[in-house]
Amino acid sequence: MRVYVPLTLPGLAGAHRTGELGTGPFVAYAVTPALREWYLSDDIEELEYAALNRAALASLRLLAADPGAVRRRVVVAVDVPDGTAAADPDRGLDPAALGEVRVTGTVALARAASVHVDSDDAQEDVTAAAGALAAADGGDDDAQFVVDGAEDHELLWYATQEIPNLVGLGG
């Protein structure tokens, strides 16, 4: 099963250092039945893109909680064995939990298929979005518009071999 793990650049650096994305349970995003129903598509690529975007929003939440992190959303796409990731049936209809899964067990970074990161030119909008997130969650439409502005930036695709360069450890 392909899951999308939300991180920050410091989180990616930590995963690179330890060789692990997590030891479980941790939250990731995937094509779940609730996501399929919400997105109304049978196209697996569109559904995976929706799951990736849900993980990008979760990465934004991580950034909002870590003011020292570089303001770039990070999502790692990783394949985990079936049964390792499961949606919480109690949260299945919660719009905030669409696509959310809990991953159990240790997930090696070596299992990652790709890394998706904001470009440098997204930092201003991502910074503003991270600052507006709490107000948007509280129903402020203007703040939601700012948060949506971060979603206007596509995450760039990187091969896993590029992780050292992304976290500033490359040569």
Contacts in CASP RR format, 6 or more apart in sequence:
PFRMAT RR
TARGET T0000
AUTHOR 0000-0000-0000
METHOD contacts of the structure
MODEL  1
MRVYVPLTLPGLAGAHRTGELGTGPFVAYAVTPALREWYLSDDIEELEYA
ALNRAALASLRLLAADPGAVRRRVVVAVDVPDGTAAADPDRGLDPAALGE
VRVTGTVALARAASVHVDSDDAQEDVTAAAGALAAADGGDDDAQFVVDGA
EDHELLWYATQEIPNLVGLGG
1 30 0 8 1.000
1 79 0 8 1.000
1 80 0 8 1.000
1 81 0 8 1.000
1 82 0 8 1.000
1 83 0 8 1.000
1 84 0 8 1.000
1 85 0 8 1.000
2 30 0 8 1.000
2 31 0 8 1.000
2 48 0 8 1.000
2 77 0 8 1.000
2 78 0 8 1.000
2 79 0 8 1.000
2 113 0 8 1.000
3 28 0 8 1.000
3 29 0 8 1.000
3 30 0 8 1.000
3 51 0 8 1.000
3 77 0 8 1.000
3 78 0 8 1.000
3 79 0 8 1.000
3 80 0 8 1.000
3 85 0 8 1.000
3 101 0 8 1.000
3 103 0 8 1.000
4 28 0 8 1.000
4 29 0 8 1.000
4 30 0 8 1.000
4 51 0 8 1.000
4 52 0 8 1.000
4 54 0 8 1.000
4 55 0 8 1.000
4 75 0 8 1.000
4 76 0 8 1.000
4 77 0 8 1.000
4 78 0 8 1.000
5 21 0 8 1.000
5 26 0 8 1.000
5 28 0 8 1.000
5 55 0 8 1.000
5 75 0 8 1.000
5 76 0 8 1.000
5 77 0 8 1.000
5 78 0 8 1.000
5 103 0 8 1.000
5 107 0 8 1.000
6 27 0 8 1.000
6 28 0 8 1.000
6 29 0 8 1.000
6 55 0 8 1.000
6 56 0 8 1.000
6 57 0 8 1.000
6 58 0 8 1.000
6 59 0 8 1.000
6 61 0 8 1.000
6 62 0 8 1.000
6 73 0 8 1.000
6 74 0 8 1.000
6 75 0 8 1.000
7 15 0 8 1.000
7 21 0 8 1.000
7 59 0 8 1.000
7 62 0 8 1.000
7 74 0 8 1.000
7 75 0 8 1.000
7 76 0 8 1.000
8 59 0 8 1.000
8 62 0 8 1.000
8 63 0 8 1.000
8 66 0 8 1.000
8 69 0 8 1.000
8 70 0 8 1.000
8 72 0 8 1.000
8 74 0 8 1.000
9 69 0 8 1.000
9 70 0 8 1.000
9 72 0 8 1.000
9 74 0 8 1.000
9 117 0 8 1.000
9 166 0 8 1.000
9 167 0 8 1.000
10 66 0 8 1.000
10 69 0 8 1.000
10 70 0 8 1.000
11 74 0 8 1.000
12 74 0 8 1.000
12 76 0 8 1.000
12 115 0 8 1.000
12 163 0 8 1.000
12 166 0 8 1.000
12 167 0 8 1.000
13 167 0 8 1.000
13 168 0 8 1.000
13 169 0 8 1.000
14 167 0 8 1.000
15 21 0 8 1.000
15 22 0 8 1.000
15 76 0 8 1.000
15 109 0 8 1.000
16 109 0 8 1.000
16 163 0 8 1.000
16 164 0 8 1.000
16 167 0 8 1.000
16 169 0 8 1.000
18 109 0 8 1.000
19 108 0 8 1.000
19 109 0 8 1.000
19 110 0 8 1.000
20 106 0 8 1.000
20 107 0 8 1.000
20 108 0 8 1.000
20 109 0 8 1.000
21 76 0 8 1.000
21 78 0 8 1.000
21 107 0 8 1.000
21 108 0 8 1.000
21 109 0 8 1.000
21 111 0 8 1.000
21 112 0 8 1.000
22 103 0 8 1.000
22 105 0 8 1.000
22 106 0 8 1.000
22 107 0 8 1.000
23 105 0 8 1.000
23 106 0 8 1.000
24 102 0 8 1.000
24 103 0 8 1.000
24 104 0 8 1.000
24 105 0 8 1.000
24 106 0 8 1.000
24 107 0 8 1.000
25 102 0 8 1.000
25 103 0 8 1.000
25 104 0 8 1.000
25 105 0 8 1.000
26 102 0 8 1.000
26 103 0 8 1.000
27 58 0 8 1.000
27 100 0 8 1.000
27 101 0 8 1.000
27 102 0 8 1.000
27 103 0 8 1.000
28 55 0 8 1.000
28 78 0 8 1.000
28 85 0 8 1.000
28 100 0 8 1.000
28 101 0 8 1.000
28 102 0 8 1.000
28 103 0 8 1.000
29 51 0 8 1.000
29 52 0 8 1.000
29 54 0 8 1.000
29 55 0 8 1.000
29 58 0 8 1.000
29 99 0 8 1.000
29 100 0 8 1.000
29 101 0 8 1.000
30 51 0 8 1.000
30 85 0 8 1.000
30 87 0 8 1.000
30 99 0 8 1.000
30 101 0 8 1.000
31 44 0 8 1.000
31 47 0 8 1.000
31 48 0 8 1.000
31 50 0 8 1.000
31 51 0 8 1.000
31 99 0 8 1.000
32 51 0 8 1.000
32 87 0 8 1.000
32 92 0 8 1.000
32 98 0 8 1.000
32 99 0 8 1.000
32 100 0 8 1.000
32 101 0 8 1.000
33 87 0 8 1.000
34 87 0 8 1.000
34 92 0 8 1.000
34 93 0 8 1.000
34 97 0 8 1.000
34 98 0 8 1.000
34 99 0 8 1.000
35 47 0 8 1.000
35 50 0 8 1.000
35 51 0 8 1.000
35 54 0 8 1.000
35 98 0 8 1.000
35 99 0 8 1.000
36 42 0 8 1.000
36 47 0 8 1.000
38 95 0 8 1.000
38 98 0 8 1.000
39 46 0 8 1.000
39 47 0 8 1.000
39 50 0 8 1.000
41 47 0 8 1.000
41 50 0 8 1.000
51 99 0 8 1.000
52 75 0 8 1.000
52 77 0 8 1.000
52 116 0 8 1.000
52 155 0 8 1.000
53 151 0 8 1.000
54 98 0 8 1.000
54 99 0 8 1.000
54 100 0 8 1.000
55 75 0 8 1.000
56 73 0 8 1.000
56 75 0 8 1.000
56 116 0 8 1.000
56 150 0 8 1.000
56 151 0 8 1.000
56 155 0 8 1.000
57 151 0 8 1.000
59 73 0 8 1.000
59 74 0 8 1.000
59 75 0 8 1.000
60 73 0 8 1.000
60 126 0 8 1.000
60 129 0 8 1.000
60 130 0 8 1.000
60 133 0 8 1.000
60 147 0 8 1.000
60 150 0 8 1.000
61 133 0 8 1.000
62 69 0 8 1.000
63 69 0 8 1.000
63 71 0 8 1.000
63 73 0 8 1.000
63 126 0 8 1.000
63 130 0 8 1.000
64 130 0 8 1.000
64 131 0 8 1.000
64 133 0 8 1.000
64 134 0 8 1.000
70 123 0 8 1.000
71 118 0 8 1.000
71 123 0 8 1.000
71 126 0 8 1.000
71 127 0 8 1.000
71 130 0 8 1.000
72 117 0 8 1.000
72 118 0 8 1.000
72 119 0 8 1.000
72 120 0 8 1.000
72 122 0 8 1.000
72 123 0 8 1.000
72 126 0 8 1.000
73 117 0 8 1.000
73 118 0 8 1.000
73 122 0 8 1.000
73 126 0 8 1.000
73 150 0 8 1.000
73 155 0 8 1.000
74 115 0 8 1.000
74 116 0 8 1.000
74 117 0 8 1.000
74 118 0 8 1.000
75 115 0 8 1.000
75 116 0 8 1.000
75 117 0 8 1.000
75 155 0 8 1.000
76 109 0 8 1.000
76 112 0 8 1.000
76 114 0 8 1.000
76 115 0 8 1.000
76 116 0 8 1.000
77 112 0 8 1.000
77 113 0 8 1.000
77 114 0 8 1.000
77 115 0 8 1.000
77 116 0 8 1.000
78 107 0 8 1.000
78 109 0 8 1.000
78 111 0 8 1.000
78 112 0 8 1.000
78 113 0 8 1.000
79 111 0 8 1.000
79 113 0 8 1.000
80 103 0 8 1.000
80 107 0 8 1.000
80 111 0 8 1.000
84 103 0 8 1.000
84 104 0 8 1.000
84 105 0 8 1.000
84 107 0 8 1.000
85 101 0 8 1.000
85 102 0 8 1.000
85 103 0 8 1.000
85 104 0 8 1.000
86 101 0 8 1.000
86 102 0 8 1.000
86 104 0 8 1.000
87 99 0 8 1.000
87 100 0 8 1.000
87 101 0 8 1.000
87 102 0 8 1.000
88 97 0 8 1.000
88 100 0 8 1.000
88 102 0 8 1.000
91 97 0 8 1.000
91 100 0 8 1.000
92 98 0 8 1.000
109 160 0 8 1.000
109 163 0 8 1.000
110 160 0 8 1.000
112 160 0 8 1.000
113 160 0 8 1.000
114 157 0 8 1.000
114 158 0 8 1.000
114 159 0 8 1.000
114 160 0 8 1.000
115 157 0 8 1.000
115 158 0 8 1.000
115 159 0 8 1.000
115 160 0 8 1.000
115 162 0 8 1.000
115 163 0 8 1.000
115 166 0 8 1.000
116 155 0 8 1.000
116 156 0 8 1.000
116 157 0 8 1.000
116 158 0 8 1.000
117 155 0 8 1.000
117 156 0 8 1.000
117 158 0 8 1.000
117 166 0 8 1.000
118 126 0 8 1.000
118 153 0 8 1.000
118 155 0 8 1.000
118 156 0 8 1.000
119 153 0 8 1.000
119 156 0 8 1.000
121 153 0 8 1.000
122 150 0 8 1.000
122 153 0 8 1.000
125 149 0 8 1.000
125 150 0 8 1.000
125 152 0 8 1.000
125 153 0 8 1.000
126 150 0 8 1.000
126 153 0 8 1.000
128 146 0 8 1.000
128 149 0 8 1.000
128 150 0 8 1.000
129 146 0 8 1.000
129 147 0 8 1.000
129 148 0 8 1.000
129 149 0 8 1.000
129 150 0 8 1.000
130 150 0 8 1.000
131 146 0 8 1.000
132 140 0 8 1.000
132 143 0 8 1.000
132 144 0 8 1.000
132 146 0 8 1.000
132 147 0 8 1.000
133 143 0 8 1.000
133 147 0 8 1.000
134 143 0 8 1.000
135 142 0 8 1.000
135 143 0 8 1.000
136 143 0 8 1.000
136 144 0 8 1.000
136 146 0 8 1.000
136 147 0 8 1.000
158 166 0 8 1.000
164 170 0 8 1.000
164 171 0 8 1.000
165 171 0 8 1.000
END
